[in-house]
Amino acid sequence: MTTEMSIAIHDSWKVVLESEFQQAYFSNLTEQVRLAYIEHKGSVFPKGSQIFRAFDLCPFDQLKVVILGQDPYPTKGHAHGLCFSVEPEVKPFPKSLLNIFKEIQLDLGIPMPENGNLARWAEQGVLLLNSSLTVEEGKPDSHKGFGWEKFTDAVIQTINEQKTGIVFILWGAKAISKESYIDHSKHLILKSVHPSPLSAHRGFFGCKHFSKTNEFLRMMEQSEIQW
């Protein structure tokens, strides 16, 4: 477990999060996760080597945008370490992801993509971060309490402190609860209800977060995200 983690997280994050990795809670977290993968072999997601994939694909020095999710998809074959994203072969798209693509179409006129793999966003500087980085099959939020939330809170705080001009996209109450870690005077915070079918029609559709993000990045003299 620890070997996989050390391979999967980008060196730039190792540097800024070094003190976090050395804390007692993190050792306890990794041990709980390791045991979960052993006990529930084949039914904990994502694969061990993909736990820190969001960080691996989006180095700290290239970071422009943070999108915060809850925890990985609890459906076999879906989760691969990036919030809201799925493996390229997954069809149909999960409903929240479908609604994200619908909003992009409404906002920017970009047609529905062929697959739901958001690695292309991560490689442009979008950190697709779940609050919890692992989950058991069929049991959303099953690894809540392991310590992941403490770790990802620390990630947000580190970004807030060490960066300026980051766009934080917070969808739904759980993501919005992290707003207290972010300095409004240094960063742009975009908030709405979750893209889930249960709430998307109450303010996610029409939020224009994708065009607003690119407008802000232009203002900061950064390249836009090709959504």
C-alpha distance (Angstrom), angle and dihedral (degrees) to the residues before:
residue distance angle dihedral
M1 . . .
T2 3.79 . .
T3 3.82 90.2 .
E4 3.79 91.4 53.7
M5 3.78 90.6 47.8
S6 3.80 93.3 50.6
I7 3.81 90.2 51.7
A8 3.78 96.0 45.3
I9 3.81 102.8 50.7
H10 3.79 118.7 80.4
D11 3.81 117.8 -112.6
S12 3.82 92.2 -120.6
W13 3.83 89.9 61.4
K14 3.81 92.6 44.7
V15 3.80 88.0 61.2
V16 3.82 98.0 48.8
L17 3.81 94.6 39.7
E18 3.80 97.6 40.2
S19 3.81 94.7 112.8
E20 3.82 90.6 50.3
F21 3.80 92.7 53.7
Q22 3.81 89.7 54.2
Q23 3.80 95.9 54.9
A24 3.81 121.6 107.9
Y25 3.82 94.0 -121.8
F26 3.80 90.2 57.3
S27 3.80 92.1 53.3
N28 3.80 88.6 50.4
L29 3.81 90.6 47.4
T30 3.79 93.9 52.3
E31 3.81 91.1 48.0
Q32 3.83 92.1 51.7
V33 3.79 91.0 48.3
R34 3.82 91.9 46.9
L35 3.80 90.8 52.4
A36 3.82 91.5 46.9
Y37 3.81 90.8 55.5
I38 3.82 90.1 49.9
E39 3.81 96.1 44.1
H40 3.81 96.2 43.6
K41 3.79 98.3 33.8
G42 3.79 111.1 -170.9
S43 3.80 94.3 6.5
V44 3.81 103.2 78.4
F45 3.80 115.3 87.5
P46 2.95 143.2 -109.0
K47 3.80 107.8 23.5
G48 3.79 111.5 -92.7
S49 3.79 91.9 -110.2
Q50 3.84 90.2 55.6
I51 3.82 99.3 50.8
F52 3.81 92.7 101.9
R53 3.80 96.8 30.9
A54 3.82 93.0 120.9
F55 3.81 88.1 63.1
D56 3.79 94.2 41.2
L57 3.82 93.4 55.6
C58 3.81 95.3 41.2
P59 3.81 111.4 46.9
F60 3.80 116.5 -154.6
D61 3.80 93.6 -115.5
Q62 3.83 91.4 54.9
L63 3.81 96.7 46.5
K64 3.83 117.1 131.0
V65 3.82 106.7 147.9
V66 3.81 136.5 28.4
I67 3.81 120.3 -157.3
L68 3.79 112.2 -172.4
G69 3.80 123.7 -150.7
Q70 3.81 132.9 176.3
D71 3.80 109.3 -119.3
P72 3.82 137.1 -38.4
Y73 3.80 121.2 -69.4
P74 3.83 106.5 -86.2
T75 3.82 91.3 -145.4
K76 3.82 118.5 104.1
G77 3.79 112.7 -106.1
H78 3.82 96.0 15.6
A79 3.82 109.5 85.6
H80 3.79 119.2 72.2
G81 3.79 105.0 159.8
L82 3.82 101.7 -79.4
C83 3.81 120.8 97.9
F84 3.83 115.0 -111.7
S85 3.83 90.0 0.7
V86 3.81 126.7 115.7
E87 3.78 136.0 -166.4
P88 3.84 112.1 -82.1
E89 3.81 95.0 -107.7
V90 3.83 95.7 54.4
K91 3.82 111.7 116.8
P92 2.94 134.6 -156.6
F93 3.80 97.9 33.4
P94 3.82 117.3 -117.6
K95 3.80 106.9 -95.3
S96 3.81 96.5 -112.6
L97 3.80 90.7 51.5
L98 3.81 90.8 47.3
N99 3.81 88.9 53.9
I100 3.81 90.5 49.8
F101 3.80 89.3 55.0
K102 3.82 90.5 46.4
E103 3.82 90.3 54.2
I104 3.82 91.1 48.8
Q105 3.81 87.8 52.5
L106 3.82 91.3 49.4
D107 3.80 93.3 43.7
L108 3.79 103.0 40.3
G109 3.81 106.1 11.1
I110 3.80 91.5 -117.8
P111 3.82 111.0 151.0
M112 3.80 123.3 -122.4
P113 3.84 109.6 -77.4
E114 3.79 123.0 -120.5
N115 3.80 93.0 -118.3
G116 3.80 140.2 18.2
N117 3.80 98.2 -124.3
L118 3.83 106.4 127.1
A119 3.81 95.1 -172.8
R120 3.80 85.8 110.7
W121 3.83 88.4 65.4
A122 3.81 93.0 47.0
E123 3.80 91.1 52.2
Q124 3.83 88.8 56.5
G125 3.81 93.7 55.4
V126 3.81 104.2 -82.5
L127 3.81 113.6 135.4
L128 3.81 105.1 -149.4
L129 3.79 96.7 -160.7
N130 3.79 127.3 178.6
S131 3.82 117.8 -158.1
S132 3.80 88.1 -130.1
L133 3.80 117.3 33.1
T134 3.82 100.4 -157.0
V135 3.80 137.0 41.9
E136 3.81 140.1 177.8
E137 3.80 118.9 -114.8
G138 3.79 113.0 -87.2
K139 3.81 93.3 1.5
P140 3.80 114.4 97.2
D141 3.81 113.6 -157.9
S142 3.82 89.9 13.6
H143 3.82 93.3 137.5
K144 3.78 94.3 46.8
G145 3.79 106.7 128.4
F146 3.81 95.2 32.6
G147 3.81 89.1 105.1
W148 3.79 100.5 -98.2
E149 3.81 92.4 119.3
K150 3.81 90.7 55.6
F151 3.79 89.7 50.9
T152 3.81 96.2 46.9
D153 3.81 90.9 45.1
A154 3.81 86.4 56.0
V155 3.81 89.5 50.1
I156 3.82 90.5 54.4
Q157 3.80 91.6 46.5
T158 3.81 91.1 49.4
I159 3.80 91.8 50.9
N160 3.80 90.5 46.9
E161 3.80 92.7 51.1
Q162 3.80 100.7 40.1
K163 3.80 101.1 36.5
T164 3.80 137.3 56.3
G165 3.80 127.6 -157.7
I166 3.81 99.6 23.6
V167 3.81 119.4 152.8
F168 3.82 111.6 -132.8
I169 3.82 112.4 -162.3
L170 3.82 111.1 -162.4
W171 3.81 118.2 -174.7
G172 3.80 118.3 -176.4
A173 3.79 134.7 1.6
K174 3.81 96.6 -69.9
A175 3.79 93.0 53.5
I176 3.80 92.7 42.4
S177 3.82 89.3 54.3
K178 3.83 86.9 69.8
E179 3.81 90.9 62.2
S180 3.81 90.7 94.5
Y181 3.83 88.8 70.5
I182 3.80 93.0 57.7
D183 3.82 127.6 82.3
H184 3.82 108.1 -134.8
S185 3.80 90.9 -158.2
K186 3.83 92.2 60.8
H187 3.80 103.3 35.8
L188 3.81 143.4 32.4
I189 3.81 115.4 -111.4
L190 3.81 118.5 -162.9
K191 3.82 116.7 -171.1
S192 3.79 136.5 -176.9
V193 3.78 142.1 140.2
H194 3.79 117.0 -70.7
P195 3.84 118.8 -79.8
S196 3.80 89.4 -122.6
P197 3.83 114.9 125.5
L198 3.83 86.4 -114.5
S199 3.80 92.3 65.7
A200 3.82 112.4 8.7
H201 3.82 93.5 100.0
R202 3.82 90.2 55.6
G203 3.79 95.2 71.3
F204 3.79 112.0 -45.0
F205 3.79 93.1 91.4
G206 3.77 105.5 71.7
C207 3.82 95.7 19.5
K208 3.83 89.7 119.3
H209 3.79 91.8 -154.0
F210 3.78 92.6 151.9
S211 3.81 96.5 55.8
K212 3.83 90.6 39.9
T213 3.80 89.7 53.6
N214 3.78 92.3 52.1
E215 3.80 92.1 45.1
F216 3.81 89.5 54.6
L217 3.81 92.7 45.9
R218 3.81 90.1 52.1
M219 3.80 89.0 51.2
M220 3.81 88.7 51.6
E221 3.83 88.8 49.5
Q222 3.79 91.2 -114.7
S223 3.79 126.6 134.8
E224 3.81 115.4 -97.0
I225 3.79 123.6 -110.9
Q226 3.79 113.8 -107.4
W227 3.78 97.2 -136.2
